[in-house]
Amino acid sequence: MKRHGCVIRLRPEQRETYLRLHAAVWPSVEKTLREANFRNYTIFLHDDLLFGYYEYVGDDYEADLRLIAADPQTQEWWKLTDPCQESIAEPGSGDWWAPMREVWHLADEA
């Protein structure tokens, strides 16, 4: 299992839309994420920053990302959510959400 953290800016004028959408995420979008080996996906909000956390339990991360991107329902979901966000990822990286580097983790007791 690999932990992932990522961050993006929430456009203030789209805050209510984004929160309304995420109060009832489409079951088909959640199903696709599970099929792509994503677990414990959580999005936190602080001021105008969204922080995403998820655990990846698969063996081919790039292939699973392609599976998500190819899903028609996820594509429709992104048409609604992407205008609510402003990427702060490195230009030219191909990332929408900026990946974060893990600097510390409290592991379970041995």
C-alpha positions in Angstrom: 0.0 0.0 0.0 1.3 3.5 -0.9 -0.1 6.7 0.6 -0.7 9.7 -1.6 -1.3 13.3 -0.7 -2.2 16.0 -3.2 -3.4 19.6 -3.1 -5.3 22.0 -5.3 -6.9 25.4 -4.9 -10.7 25.7 -4.6 -12.1 28.7 -6.5 -13.9 30.7 -3.8 -16.8 31.5 -6.2 -17.3 27.7 -6.7 -17.1 26.6 -3.1 -20.8 25.9 -2.6 -21.0 24.0 -5.9 -18.0 21.8 -5.0 -19.2 21.1 -1.5 -22.7 20.2 -2.8 -21.2 17.8 -5.4 -19.1 16.1 -2.8 -21.9 15.8 -0.4 -23.3 13.1 -2.8 -20.4 11.7 -4.9 -21.8 9.6 -7.7 -21.7 5.9 -6.8 -20.3 5.1 -10.3 -17.3 7.4 -9.6 -16.7 5.8 -6.3 -16.9 2.3 -7.9 -14.3 3.2 -10.5 -11.9 4.5 -7.8 -12.3 1.2 -5.9 -11.8 -0.9 -9.1 -8.6 1.2 -9.7 -7.3 0.1 -6.3 -7.8 3.4 -4.5 -8.8 3.1 -0.8 -9.5 5.6 2.1 -9.8 8.5 -0.4 -10.5 11.6 1.6 -10.6 15.3 0.7 -10.0 18.0 3.4 -10.7 21.7 3.0 -8.7 24.6 4.6 -9.6 28.1 3.4 -9.3 27.8 -0.3 -7.1 24.7 -0.4 -8.3 21.2 -0.9 -6.0 18.4 0.4 -6.6 14.9 -0.9 -5.3 11.7 0.7 -5.7 8.2 -0.6 -4.0 4.8 -0.3 -3.2 2.9 -3.5 -3.2 -0.9 -3.1 -2.6 -2.0 -6.7 0.4 -3.1 -8.7 0.2 -0.8 -11.7 -0.5 2.8 -10.7 -0.2 4.3 -14.2 -2.6 1.7 -15.6 -5.1 2.3 -12.9 -4.9 6.1 -13.5 -5.7 5.4 -17.1 -8.7 3.2 -16.1 -10.1 6.1 -14.1 -9.5 8.6 -16.9 -11.2 6.4 -19.4 -14.4 6.0 -17.4 -17.2 8.0 -19.0 -19.0 8.7 -15.7 -15.7 10.0 -14.2 -15.2 12.2 -17.2 -18.7 13.7 -16.7 -17.9 14.2 -13.0 -14.7 16.0 -13.8 -16.6 18.3 -16.2 -18.5 19.5 -13.1 -15.7 19.5 -10.5 -12.7 20.8 -12.6 -14.2 24.3 -13.1 -14.3 24.5 -9.3 -10.6 24.0 -9.0 -7.4 25.9 -9.9 -4.3 23.7 -10.3 -1.2 24.6 -8.5 0.8 21.7 -9.9 4.2 22.3 -11.5 3.5 23.6 -15.1 4.2 20.9 -17.7 4.0 18.1 -15.1 0.7 16.7 -16.4 -0.7 16.8 -12.9 -4.0 18.5 -12.1 -3.7 18.1 -8.3 -0.2 18.9 -7.1 1.4 15.8 -5.5 2.8 16.3 -2.0 5.9 14.6 -0.6 5.4 12.6 2.6 7.7 13.9 5.3 6.4 11.9 8.3 4.1 9.1 9.1 3.0 7.7 12.5 3.0 4.0 11.9 0.9 1.4 13.7 2.6 0.0 16.7 4.6 -3.1 16.0 
